[in-house]
C-alpha cells in the first residue's frame, strides 16, 4: 500500500550522484552517498515492511502512435512483473497521447488479458511531458518506474534496481545509458544538454536526460511537472534535485526502437531542449536567490 513517505525536501543545492558499478565513471563517493552533501536523512524502509520484502511497482509510460511497439512492450513488462520474486503488487499505467494510429485499440485488447493494465488518454496530442505526467498521476503503488513505449529500455534493467528498493535506503534512482543506441546527432545533443544541465544545477550526473527512472511514488506524484514535449525526463531529473534529493545512477542497457519513428523532429526538438534547459537553470537560480519558493508538498499524498 502506498504511504505518505518521501515527501520532497525543500531548499539547498543539489548534491552530486552516486553511480553504481559504472566502468571508468564511478565518482569518488560511496554508493548512495552524495558528493555535495545530502539534505536531511535517507528514508527508512516502508512502515510495516521488512527490508528485503517484495516491493510494489507501478510502471508509467506515455504512448503516441506506438501501434507497432506497444503490444511487445506491455507484454514484456507484464511478464517480468508477474514472475519476479522481488515484485509484490504491480500495475502498468499507459497514457495514450492522442494517437492517430491503432495504439488505443491495441491497448484495449491488452487490457482484456491483463487487468493490471490501466489506460488513460487524451483526445488530442499534447506531448510526451503531458502524457508522462498523466500516467504518473494515475499510479498508486510505492515505487514508480518510468519507461518509454518504444522498447528502447528493457524492463529487465530493474534487476539492478530491485535490491536497492528492497533495502529502502534511497528514494530516487536513474538509469545511466552506458552505450546509447540513438544516432550520433541525438547522442551529441543529449550529451550537450546534459553537460549544461549539470553545470546549471551543480550536479555531476552521467545521464541527466535518461527516462528510465525508479522513484518513490509519493515524491514523484508530488512534483509539479510543466514540460509539454520530449523534455520530461530532463525536467524530472531537475525537479528531484531541486527539492534536495540525490539521484543514484545505475548502469542500464539501451537498445534501438522496436519499430516506427520518433514523434518529433530533430532540429525543432534540439531548439526546444535548449530553451527548456535554460528555463530550468534560470528557475534554479531564482530558487537559490529566494525569488521563487518550492511548493509545499506536505500532505499532498493521501494515505490509502
Secondary structure, 3 states (H helix, E strand, C coil): CCCCCCCCCCCCCCCCCEEECCCCCCCCCCCCCCCCCCCCCCCCCCCCCCCCCCEEEEEEEEECCCCCCHHHHHHHHHHHHHHCCCEEEEEEEEEEECCCCCHHHHHHHHHHHCCCEEEEEECCCCCHHHHHHHHHHCCCCCEEEEEECCCCCCHHHHHHHHHHHHHCCCCEEEEEECCCCCCHHHHHHHHHHHHHHHHHHCCCCCCCCCCCEEEEHHHHHHCCCCCCCCCHHHHHHHHHHHCCCCCEEEEECCCCCCCCCCCCCHHHHHHHHHHHHHHHHHHHHHHHHCCCCCCCCCCCCCCC
